[in-house]
Every structure is written in C-alpha cells, then in structure tokens.
Amino acid sequence: MARETACKACGEEYRVTEEQIARILAAPMFSSELCVSEEEYRERLECCRTCVKLEGGFTCRACGCIVPVVAKLKGRTCPLPGGGRWPKPIG
C-alpha cells in the first residue's frame, strides 16, 4: 500500500503518494543538466530526513514543497533561514 501524506495547508482531498513522486522524477527533465548529481541528491535528502520541518516524509513545512522533487533541482536551495541545511553544491 502506498504511503500518503497531506500538506499542512491542503485539505484532506489532496494527497501525495510515493508513486506520484516516482512518476514525476521519471520525467525527462529530471535526467538533464537541470538536476544535481545522484550523490548530491542523496545528501540533500538525508539533510531533509533529519529536519524538524519535514512533514510526512515528503513535505517541507518551511516552503510547502515536495522535498524529493525539489531536492533534485540544481536551481533550488533549502528554504530554512540562515543558509539552509543542504551542503554547498558539488563541483
């Protein structure tokens, strides 16, 4: 059974599943130069897993993003004040 979680700002009718996230990450844009390396992606996700702002394993309460999707993108940074939790970009 798929794990589901709700955004704190969304009603009960809005749910994000692991399958939906996997489908998003399978899109061609997520295998392009717009994305961080797999190593950097894993580091970002690990930082988020230990963050008190992570809700339900998917949602960042600091910005409302779907963490596994946003963490993959080079142009994004951790939204926490004071520089965020993600390591500086590799390379």
Backbone as XML, in Angstrom:
<?xml version="1.0"?>
<chain id="A" units="angstrom">
  <residue number="1" name="MET">
    <atom name="N" x="0.835" y="-1.181" z="0.000"/>
    <atom name="CA" x="0.000" y="0.000" z="0.000"/>
    <atom name="C" x="0.881" y="1.246" z="0.000"/>
  </residue>
  <residue number="2" name="ALA">
    <atom name="N" x="0.505" y="2.245" z="-0.745"/>
    <atom name="CA" x="1.280" y="3.475" z="-0.855"/>
    <atom name="C" x="1.117" y="4.319" z="0.393"/>
  </residue>
  <residue number="3" name="ARG">
    <atom name="N" x="2.234" y="4.894" z="0.814"/>
    <atom name="CA" x="2.179" y="5.835" z="1.922"/>
    <atom name="C" x="1.706" y="7.160" z="1.369"/>
  </residue>
  <residue number="4" name="GLU">
    <atom name="N" x="0.839" y="7.841" z="2.095"/>
    <atom name="CA" x="0.316" y="9.126" z="1.664"/>
    <atom name="C" x="0.535" y="10.156" z="2.753"/>
  </residue>
  <residue number="5" name="THR">
    <atom name="N" x="0.632" y="11.412" z="2.350"/>
    <atom name="CA" x="0.749" y="12.495" z="3.308"/>
    <atom name="C" x="0.047" y="13.717" z="2.741"/>
  </residue>
  <residue number="6" name="ALA">
    <atom name="N" x="-0.369" y="14.572" z="3.621"/>
    <atom name="CA" x="-1.048" y="15.792" z="3.209"/>
    <atom name="C" x="-0.193" y="16.996" z="3.544"/>
  </residue>
  <residue number="7" name="CYS">
    <atom name="N" x="-0.258" y="17.998" z="2.714"/>
    <atom name="CA" x="0.377" y="19.270" z="3.003"/>
    <atom name="C" x="-0.416" y="19.934" z="4.113"/>
  </residue>
  <residue number="8" name="LYS">
    <atom name="N" x="0.266" y="20.624" z="5.019"/>
    <atom name="CA" x="-0.447" y="21.235" z="6.135"/>
    <atom name="C" x="-1.448" y="22.287" z="5.675"/>
  </residue>
  <residue number="9" name="ALA">
    <atom name="N" x="-1.245" y="22.867" z="4.504"/>
    <atom name="CA" x="-2.144" y="23.891" z="4.005"/>
    <atom name="C" x="-3.252" y="23.322" z="3.118"/>
  </residue>
  <residue number="10" name="CYS">
    <atom name="N" x="-3.156" y="22.046" z="2.773"/>
    <atom name="CA" x="-4.121" y="21.434" z="1.860"/>
    <atom name="C" x="-5.205" y="20.697" z="2.627"/>
  </residue>
  <residue number="11" name="GLY">
    <atom name="N" x="-6.332" y="20.561" z="1.998"/>
    <atom name="CA" x="-7.415" y="19.797" z="2.586"/>
    <atom name="C" x="-7.169" y="18.304" z="2.446"/>
  </residue>
  <residue number="12" name="GLU">
    <atom name="N" x="-8.001" y="17.520" z="3.060"/>
    <atom name="CA" x="-7.870" y="16.069" z="3.051"/>
    <atom name="C" x="-7.939" y="15.462" z="1.647"/>
  </residue>
  <residue number="13" name="GLU">
    <atom name="N" x="-8.554" y="16.167" z="0.714"/>
    <atom name="CA" x="-8.699" y="15.611" z="-0.636"/>
    <atom name="C" x="-7.399" y="15.640" z="-1.432"/>
  </residue>
  <residue number="14" name="TYR">
    <atom name="N" x="-6.388" y="16.340" z="-0.941"/>
    <atom name="CA" x="-5.103" y="16.425" z="-1.628"/>
    <atom name="C" x="-4.095" y="15.538" z="-0.917"/>
  </residue>
  <residue number="15" name="ARG">
    <atom name="N" x="-3.586" y="14.550" z="-1.644"/>
    <atom name="CA" x="-2.600" y="13.607" z="-1.108"/>
    <atom name="C" x="-1.492" y="13.400" z="-2.128"/>
  </residue>
  <residue number="16" name="VAL">
    <atom name="N" x="-0.292" y="13.185" z="-1.641"/>
    <atom name="CA" x="0.847" y="12.868" z="-2.494"/>
    <atom name="C" x="1.301" y="11.469" z="-2.131"/>
  </residue>
  <residue number="17" name="THR">
    <atom name="N" x="1.461" y="10.623" z="-3.128"/>
    <atom name="CA" x="1.904" y="9.254" z="-2.878"/>
    <atom name="C" x="3.324" y="9.058" z="-3.401"/>
  </residue>
  <residue number="18" name="GLU">
    <atom name="N" x="3.974" y="8.019" z="-2.912"/>
    <atom name="CA" x="5.308" y="7.683" z="-3.408"/>
    <atom name="C" x="5.276" y="7.413" z="-4.905"/>
  </residue>
  <residue number="19" name="GLU">
    <atom name="N" x="4.219" y="6.799" z="-5.392"/>
    <atom name="CA" x="4.093" y="6.502" z="-6.818"/>
    <atom name="C" x="4.011" y="7.785" z="-7.647"/>
  </residue>
  <residue number="20" name="GLN">
    <atom name="N" x="3.285" y="8.782" z="-7.152"/>
    <atom name="CA" x="3.206" y="10.046" z="-7.878"/>
    <atom name="C" x="4.570" y="10.730" z="-7.942"/>
  </residue>
  <residue number="21" name="ILE">
    <atom name="N" x="5.288" y="10.701" z="-6.838"/>
    <atom name="CA" x="6.619" y="11.301" z="-6.814"/>
    <atom name="C" x="7.546" y="10.558" z="-7.775"/>
  </residue>
  <residue number="22" name="ALA">
    <atom name="N" x="7.495" y="9.248" z="-7.775"/>
    <atom name="CA" x="8.323" y="8.457" z="-8.693"/>
    <atom name="C" x="7.992" y="8.793" z="-10.142"/>
  </residue>
  <residue number="23" name="ARG">
    <atom name="N" x="6.728" y="8.982" z="-10.449"/>
    <atom name="CA" x="6.315" y="9.329" z="-11.810"/>
    <atom name="C" x="6.866" y="10.705" z="-12.205"/>
  </residue>
  <residue number="24" name="ILE">
    <atom name="N" x="6.833" y="11.658" z="-11.291"/>
    <atom name="CA" x="7.386" y="12.987" z="-11.563"/>
    <atom name="C" x="8.885" y="12.887" z="-11.825"/>
  </residue>
  <residue number="25" name="LEU">
    <atom name="N" x="9.586" y="12.156" z="-10.955"/>
    <atom name="CA" x="11.040" y="12.047" z="-11.087"/>
    <atom name="C" x="11.476" y="11.251" z="-12.317"/>
  </residue>
  <residue number="26" name="ALA">
    <atom name="N" x="10.564" y="10.493" z="-12.917"/>
    <atom name="CA" x="10.867" y="9.742" z="-14.135"/>
    <atom name="C" x="10.750" y="10.604" z="-15.390"/>
  </residue>
  <residue number="27" name="ALA">
    <atom name="N" x="10.244" y="11.820" z="-15.250"/>
    <atom name="CA" x="10.095" y="12.717" z="-16.398"/>
    <atom name="C" x="11.472" y="13.077" z="-16.957"/>
  </residue>
  <residue number="28" name="PRO">
    <atom name="N" x="11.569" y="13.296" z="-18.264"/>
    <atom name="CA" x="12.852" y="13.589" z="-18.900"/>
    <atom name="C" x="13.625" y="14.747" z="-18.274"/>
  </residue>
  <residue number="29" name="MET">
    <atom name="N" x="12.950" y="15.757" z="-17.785"/>
    <atom name="CA" x="13.666" y="16.909" z="-17.225"/>
    <atom name="C" x="14.500" y="16.541" z="-16.000"/>
  </residue>
  <residue number="30" name="PHE">
    <atom name="N" x="14.171" y="15.429" z="-15.342"/>
    <atom name="CA" x="14.908" y="15.030" z="-14.154"/>
    <atom name="C" x="16.124" y="14.158" z="-14.479"/>
  </residue>
  <residue number="31" name="SER">
    <atom name="N" x="16.433" y="14.023" z="-15.753"/>
    <atom name="CA" x="17.673" y="13.352" z="-16.153"/>
    <atom name="C" x="18.504" y="14.313" z="-16.999"/>
  </residue>
  <residue number="32" name="SER">
    <atom name="N" x="18.350" y="15.598" z="-16.713"/>
    <atom name="CA" x="19.021" y="16.617" z="-17.520"/>
    <atom name="C" x="20.024" y="17.408" z="-16.692"/>
  </residue>
  <residue number="33" name="GLU">
    <atom name="N" x="20.629" y="18.390" z="-17.350"/>
    <atom name="CA" x="21.596" y="19.259" z="-16.685"/>
    <atom name="C" x="20.945" y="20.165" z="-15.643"/>
  </residue>
  <residue number="34" name="LEU">
    <atom name="N" x="19.630" y="20.142" z="-15.545"/>
    <atom name="CA" x="18.918" y="20.933" z="-14.529"/>
    <atom name="C" x="19.004" y="20.300" z="-13.148"/>
  </residue>
  <residue number="35" name="CYS">
    <atom name="N" x="19.516" y="19.068" z="-13.092"/>
    <atom name="CA" x="19.493" y="18.302" z="-11.848"/>
    <atom name="C" x="20.874" y="18.126" z="-11.240"/>
  </residue>
  <residue number="36" name="VAL">
    <atom name="N" x="20.884" y="17.963" z="-9.925"/>
    <atom name="CA" x="22.127" y="17.690" z="-9.211"/>
    <atom name="C" x="22.528" y="16.234" z="-9.443"/>
  </residue>
  <residue number="37" name="SER">
    <atom name="N" x="23.767" y="15.906" z="-9.096"/>
    <atom name="CA" x="24.243" y="14.526" z="-9.215"/>
    <atom name="C" x="23.490" y="13.639" z="-8.219"/>
  </residue>
  <residue number="38" name="GLU">
    <atom name="N" x="23.544" y="12.337" z="-8.431"/>
    <atom name="CA" x="22.894" y="11.400" z="-7.502"/>
    <atom name="C" x="23.487" y="11.522" z="-6.099"/>
  </residue>
  <residue number="39" name="GLU">
    <atom name="N" x="24.796" y="11.732" z="-6.014"/>
    <atom name="CA" x="25.455" y="11.898" z="-4.715"/>
    <atom name="C" x="24.907" y="13.125" z="-3.978"/>
  </residue>
  <residue number="40" name="GLU">
    <atom name="N" x="24.824" y="14.243" z="-4.686"/>
    <atom name="CA" x="24.313" y="15.462" z="-4.066"/>
    <atom name="C" x="22.834" y="15.310" z="-3.697"/>
  </residue>
  <residue number="41" name="TYR">
    <atom name="N" x="22.068" y="14.636" z="-4.548"/>
    <atom name="CA" x="20.652" y="14.390" z="-4.274"/>
    <atom name="C" x="20.492" y="13.599" z="-2.979"/>
  </residue>
  <residue number="42" name="ARG">
    <atom name="N" x="21.267" y="12.532" z="-2.827"/>
    <atom name="CA" x="21.200" y="11.721" z="-1.601"/>
    <atom name="C" x="21.572" y="12.542" z="-0.373"/>
  </residue>
  <residue number="43" name="GLU">
    <atom name="N" x="22.579" y="13.397" z="-0.499"/>
    <atom name="CA" x="22.980" y="14.257" z="0.624"/>
    <atom name="C" x="21.868" y="15.229" z="0.999"/>
  </residue>
  <residue number="44" name="ARG">
    <atom name="N" x="21.226" y="15.803" z="0.008"/>
    <atom name="CA" x="20.121" y="16.728" z="0.277"/>
    <atom name="C" x="18.975" y="16.008" z="0.982"/>
  </residue>
  <residue number="45" name="LEU">
    <atom name="N" x="18.617" y="14.837" z="0.475"/>
    <atom name="CA" x="17.512" y="14.091" z="1.096"/>
    <atom name="C" x="17.843" y="13.705" z="2.537"/>
  </residue>
  <residue number="46" name="GLU">
    <atom name="N" x="19.089" y="13.338" z="2.789"/>
    <atom name="CA" x="19.484" y="12.979" z="4.151"/>
    <atom name="C" x="19.362" y="14.181" z="5.085"/>
  </residue>
  <residue number="47" name="CYS">
    <atom name="N" x="19.757" y="15.346" z="4.621"/>
    <atom name="CA" x="19.592" y="16.566" z="5.425"/>
    <atom name="C" x="18.119" y="16.797" z="5.743"/>
  </residue>
  <residue number="48" name="CYS">
    <atom name="N" x="17.267" y="16.589" z="4.769"/>
    <atom name="CA" x="15.832" y="16.802" z="4.972"/>
    <atom name="C" x="15.241" y="15.754" z="5.922"/>
  </residue>
  <residue number="49" name="ARG">
    <atom name="N" x="15.702" y="14.521" z="5.824"/>
    <atom name="CA" x="15.174" y="13.461" z="6.701"/>
    <atom name="C" x="15.387" y="13.769" z="8.178"/>
  </residue>
  <residue number="50" name="THR">
    <atom name="N" x="16.421" y="14.533" z="8.496"/>
    <atom name="CA" x="16.717" y="14.852" z="9.892"/>
    <atom name="C" x="16.190" y="16.224" z="10.305"/>
  </residue>
  <residue number="51" name="CYS">
    <atom name="N" x="15.446" y="16.872" z="9.448"/>
    <atom name="CA" x="14.943" y="18.221" z="9.705"/>
    <atom name="C" x="13.566" y="18.177" z="10.384"/>
  </residue>
  <residue number="52" name="VAL">
    <atom name="N" x="13.379" y="19.022" z="11.375"/>
    <atom name="CA" x="12.095" y="19.085" z="12.081"/>
    <atom name="C" x="10.987" y="19.661" z="11.210"/>
  </residue>
  <residue number="53" name="LYS">
    <atom name="N" x="11.345" y="20.290" z="10.108"/>
    <atom name="CA" x="10.346" y="20.874" z="9.201"/>
    <atom name="C" x="9.806" y="19.871" z="8.183"/>
  </residue>
  <residue number="54" name="LEU">
    <atom name="N" x="10.347" y="18.663" z="8.150"/>
    <atom name="CA" x="9.847" y="17.655" z="7.217"/>
    <atom name="C" x="8.583" y="17.037" z="7.778"/>
  </residue>
  <residue number="55" name="GLU">
    <atom name="N" x="7.534" y="17.050" z="6.999"/>
    <atom name="CA" x="6.247" y="16.515" z="7.429"/>
    <atom name="C" x="5.853" y="15.334" z="6.560"/>
  </residue>
  <residue number="56" name="GLY">
    <atom name="N" x="5.600" y="14.209" z="7.188"/>
    <atom name="CA" x="5.120" y="13.045" z="6.468"/>
    <atom name="C" x="6.120" y="12.444" z="5.504"/>
  </residue>
  <residue number="57" name="GLY">
    <atom name="N" x="7.371" y="12.819" z="5.589"/>
    <atom name="CA" x="8.395" y="12.253" z="4.731"/>
    <atom name="C" x="8.504" y="12.894" z="3.364"/>
  </residue>
  <residue number="58" name="PHE">
    <atom name="N" x="7.588" y="13.787" z="3.010"/>
    <atom name="CA" x="7.582" y="14.374" z="1.669"/>
    <atom name="C" x="7.517" y="15.896" z="1.656"/>
  </residue>
  <residue number="59" name="THR">
    <atom name="N" x="6.839" y="16.497" z="2.593"/>
    <atom name="CA" x="6.524" y="17.919" z="2.522"/>
    <atom name="C" x="7.403" y="18.749" z="3.443"/>
  </residue>
  <residue number="60" name="CYS">
    <atom name="N" x="7.950" y="19.834" z="2.912"/>
    <atom name="CA" x="8.730" y="20.781" z="3.712"/>
    <atom name="C" x="7.765" y="21.825" z="4.270"/>
  </residue>
  <residue number="61" name="ARG">
    <atom name="N" x="7.707" y="21.915" z="5.588"/>
    <atom name="CA" x="6.835" y="22.906" z="6.206"/>
    <atom name="C" x="7.398" y="24.317" z="6.110"/>
  </residue>
  <residue number="62" name="ALA">
    <atom name="N" x="8.664" y="24.476" z="5.767"/>
    <atom name="CA" x="9.249" y="25.807" z="5.606"/>
    <atom name="C" x="8.771" y="26.468" z="4.313"/>
  </residue>
  <residue number="63" name="CYS">
    <atom name="N" x="8.603" y="25.667" z="3.244"/>
    <atom name="CA" x="8.206" y="26.257" z="1.958"/>
    <atom name="C" x="7.002" y="25.580" z="1.310"/>
  </residue>
  <residue number="64" name="GLY">
    <atom name="N" x="6.626" y="24.384" z="1.784"/>
    <atom name="CA" x="5.488" y="23.676" z="1.210"/>
    <atom name="C" x="5.818" y="22.801" z="0.018"/>
  </residue>
  <residue number="65" name="CYS">
    <atom name="N" x="7.100" y="22.678" z="-0.324"/>
    <atom name="CA" x="7.482" y="21.898" z="-1.498"/>
    <atom name="C" x="7.414" y="20.391" z="-1.225"/>
  </residue>
  <residue number="66" name="ILE">
    <atom name="N" x="7.435" y="19.623" z="-2.300"/>
    <atom name="CA" x="7.570" y="18.171" z="-2.231"/>
    <atom name="C" x="9.074" y="17.910" z="-2.285"/>
  </residue>
  <residue number="67" name="VAL">
    <atom name="N" x="9.655" y="17.576" z="-1.156"/>
    <atom name="CA" x="11.103" y="17.503" z="-0.990"/>
    <atom name="C" x="11.802" y="16.610" z="-2.015"/>
  </residue>
  <residue number="68" name="PRO">
    <atom name="N" x="11.369" y="15.372" z="-2.279"/>
    <atom name="CA" x="12.105" y="14.532" z="-3.231"/>
    <atom name="C" x="12.166" y="15.118" z="-4.645"/>
  </residue>
  <residue number="69" name="VAL">
    <atom name="N" x="11.227" y="15.987" z="-4.976"/>
    <atom name="CA" x="11.228" y="16.616" z="-6.298"/>
    <atom name="C" x="12.151" y="17.827" z="-6.302"/>
  </residue>
  <residue number="70" name="VAL">
    <atom name="N" x="11.972" y="18.708" z="-5.355"/>
    <atom name="CA" x="12.750" y="19.949" z="-5.315"/>
    <atom name="C" x="14.231" y="19.687" z="-5.036"/>
  </residue>
  <residue number="71" name="ALA">
    <atom name="N" x="14.526" y="18.702" z="-4.207"/>
    <atom name="CA" x="15.925" y="18.396" z="-3.871"/>
    <atom name="C" x="16.725" y="17.966" z="-5.095"/>
  </residue>
  <residue number="72" name="LYS">
    <atom name="N" x="16.062" y="17.521" z="-6.128"/>
    <atom name="CA" x="16.723" y="17.053" z="-7.353"/>
    <atom name="C" x="17.172" y="18.216" z="-8.242"/>
  </residue>
  <residue number="73" name="LEU">
    <atom name="N" x="16.610" y="19.387" z="-8.062"/>
    <atom name="CA" x="16.853" y="20.510" z="-8.967"/>
    <atom name="C" x="18.026" y="21.386" z="-8.538"/>
  </residue>
  <residue number="74" name="LYS">
    <atom name="N" x="18.963" y="21.624" z="-9.460"/>
    <atom name="CA" x="20.148" y="22.448" z="-9.184"/>
    <atom name="C" x="19.786" y="23.854" z="-8.726"/>
  </residue>
  <residue number="75" name="GLY">
    <atom name="N" x="18.780" y="24.414" z="-9.306"/>
    <atom name="CA" x="18.429" y="25.801" z="-9.046"/>
    <atom name="C" x="17.750" y="26.048" z="-7.713"/>
  </residue>
  <residue number="76" name="ARG">
    <atom name="N" x="17.495" y="25.029" z="-6.952"/>
    <atom name="CA" x="16.796" y="25.192" z="-5.671"/>
    <atom name="C" x="17.760" y="25.042" z="-4.501"/>
  </residue>
  <residue number="77" name="THR">
    <atom name="N" x="17.422" y="25.690" z="-3.410"/>
    <atom name="CA" x="18.188" y="25.594" z="-2.179"/>
    <atom name="C" x="17.235" y="25.289" z="-1.034"/>
  </residue>
  <residue number="78" name="CYS">
    <atom name="N" x="17.788" y="24.847" z="0.070"/>
    <atom name="CA" x="16.981" y="24.607" z="1.259"/>
    <atom name="C" x="16.393" y="25.944" z="1.706"/>
  </residue>
  <residue number="79" name="PRO">
    <atom name="N" x="15.095" y="26.004" z="1.998"/>
    <atom name="CA" x="14.449" y="27.279" z="2.326"/>
    <atom name="C" x="14.608" y="27.736" z="3.781"/>
  </residue>
  <residue number="80" name="LEU">
    <atom name="N" x="15.252" y="26.951" z="4.614"/>
    <atom name="CA" x="15.377" y="27.362" z="6.009"/>
    <atom name="C" x="16.201" y="28.641" z="6.124"/>
  </residue>
  <residue number="81" name="PRO">
    <atom name="N" x="15.789" y="29.546" z="6.994"/>
    <atom name="CA" x="16.557" y="30.777" z="7.202"/>
    <atom name="C" x="17.981" y="30.468" z="7.660"/>
  </residue>
  <residue number="82" name="GLY">
    <atom name="N" x="18.885" y="31.362" z="7.368"/>
    <atom name="CA" x="20.260" y="31.213" z="7.808"/>
    <atom name="C" x="21.117" y="30.373" z="6.886"/>
  </residue>
  <residue number="83" name="GLY">
    <atom name="N" x="20.701" y="30.183" z="5.654"/>
    <atom name="CA" x="21.518" y="29.448" z="4.687"/>
    <atom name="C" x="21.061" y="28.044" z="4.387"/>
  </residue>
  <residue number="84" name="GLY">
    <atom name="N" x="20.084" y="27.552" z="5.105"/>
    <atom name="CA" x="19.546" y="26.233" z="4.817"/>
    <atom name="C" x="20.414" y="25.100" z="5.319"/>
  </residue>
  <residue number="85" name="ARG">
    <atom name="N" x="19.938" y="23.891" z="5.111"/>
    <atom name="CA" x="20.613" y="22.690" z="5.606"/>
    <atom name="C" x="21.389" y="21.937" z="4.537"/>
  </residue>
  <residue number="86" name="TRP">
    <atom name="N" x="21.104" y="22.197" z="3.273"/>
    <atom name="CA" x="21.761" y="21.445" z="2.215"/>
    <atom name="C" x="23.221" y="21.842" z="2.097"/>
  </residue>
  <residue number="87" name="PRO">
    <atom name="N" x="24.096" y="20.871" z="1.785"/>
    <atom name="CA" x="25.508" y="21.203" z="1.591"/>
    <atom name="C" x="25.681" y="22.089" z="0.357"/>
  </residue>
  <residue number="88" name="LYS">
    <atom name="N" x="26.793" y="22.765" z="0.320"/>
    <atom name="CA" x="27.104" y="23.602" z="-0.859"/>
    <atom name="C" x="27.195" y="22.702" z="-2.083"/>
  </residue>
  <residue number="89" name="PRO">
    <atom name="N" x="26.804" y="23.218" z="-3.260"/>
    <atom name="CA" x="26.826" y="22.392" z="-4.474"/>
    <atom name="C" x="28.189" y="21.769" z="-4.734"/>
  </residue>
  <residue number="90" name="ILE">
    <atom name="N" x="28.152" y="20.534" z="-5.229"/>
    <atom name="CA" x="29.360" y="19.813" z="-5.591"/>
    <atom name="C" x="29.811" y="20.292" z="-6.964"/>
  </residue>
  <residue number="91" name="GLY">
    <atom name="N" x="31.108" y="20.494" z="-7.112"/>
    <atom name="CA" x="31.642" y="20.885" z="-8.409"/>
    <atom name="C" x="31.482" y="22.306" z="-8.615"/>
  </residue>
</chain>
